[in-house]
Amino acid sequence: MLTFDAISGEREAHTLVLLLSNPVSRSQIFLAKWLSILLVLAITIFTGILISLVIQISSGSLIINGSTATEVILFFLFSLVFSALMTCMGLLCSVVTRNSNVSLLYAVALWLVFSIVIPNTSILWAYKIYPIESSSSFSQRIYLKTEEIQDSYPPEKWSADEKRPFIPGHKIRAAMNMEVMLSNKQMTDSYYQTMFHQYEKSRNIICISPLSLFGFGMETITGGGYLRFQHNWKAIHVYQEQLLDFFKKIDTKDDESPHWYNPWNVYSTTHKPVPFEEVPLYSEKTIPISDRVVRMSQYTGLMIIYILVLATAAFIKFLRSDVR
């Protein structure tokens, strides 16, 4: 919005001809307009960040450390890159027309396309270009696989007696239920992976929007969004194994336990009480800043390519345009 009439407005007011009558080149004019507006935005962003930090630090809700300082610096630099990109887009709208009202129309149209249309079509791309199995179909597959496993075991699998935990039927039942659980887990993990791939592919398409790039980049800087979800997804799977290992160690110490691990019955493993403080707890770990910088560099690189393309197009058009 600060650049849509940078060229067309001066052309409309006939001040561009006067400006070029001085010993100054078109490249200098173009670069000066771009950098001056970028400087105004940089000052505004920096001031906003500074005020926010002062408020949060004074209220005690934020403590500045190395990680926080790095995030703030990355936030500022990435915001500058985004501002440079949008400034180039505004200059391009300004040089392709001779009327500032038309330039404004072009700028608003591009803004609507990039901020509303493209980001909100991600679900459409996901379902139309990268279709996956429906949840109902997947549930049916789980059901059929469970029946297949159960049918492969002898009839004693259904025998149960809580007062006699060592009967053979309990061992068969435990083996069957464990196989069912592991099969369901494997199938479910695989199904979730297809959903992750669908999301990632559709997300790559909407990266043609600078605003989508900016949003994804900011998620990466703060360690949130999809990056945080994936980080926790992997960590929780590790925790599951740790918790199971912990339970097995407790169970091996109980001579009254059959040690037959049945995920859905309580009479095949130990009933001994366990101190709560000994149970391993899951705690979310912050994504290392180095990993976030590596991921953010991808979005920064795409933005820089965008800047080069838009700035080159705007500059060439300005060189070839009639300033009268």
Secondary structure, DSSP 8 states (H G I E B T S, - for coil): --STTTTHHHHHTTHHHHHHTSS--HHHHHHHHHHHHHHHHHHHHHHHHHHHHHHHHHHTS----HHHHHHHHHHHHHHHHHHHHHHHHHHHHHHS-S-HHHHHHHHHHHHHIIIIITGGGHHHHHHHTS----HHHHHHHHHHHHHHHHHTS-GGGG---TT-TTSHHHHHHHHHHHHHHHHHHHHHHHHHHHHHHHHHHHHHHGGGSHHHHHHHHHHHHHT-HHHHHHHHHHHHHHHHHHHHHHHHHHHHT-TT------TT-STTS------GGGS---------HHHHHHHHHHHHHHHHHHHHHHHHHHHHHHHHS---
